[in-house]
């Protein structure tokens, strides 16, 4: 049995996050995560769950995939990834959420789509 499974069975999930339930970053299920500059010494100093997330993110991967690979709830993965991002050890790829849309332009596009022949 690997270290992650053994540890996760013994420790409550809130202990992994220090009791925190809200991440520092807005992380959607489809948000992509990657490691811009891998540091083996940093990895060695992490708790097993955070180390596993850091190692998996060496290849660009979504939040949903991280959660599924490690069988850790998405809410916990969000907090742990957010902690890694706060240390600039992982890169959070932007999603549509970060872009501000102009309401007037969106309404004009919608009006134009409605005028298209069916």
Buried (B, 14 or more C-beta within 10 A) or exposed (E): EEEBEEBBEEEEBEEBBEEBEEBEEEBBEEBBBEBEEEEEEBBEEBBBBBBBBBBBBEEEBBBBBBBEBBEBEBBBBBBBBBBBBEEEBBBBEEBEEEEEEEEEEEEEEEEEEEEEEE
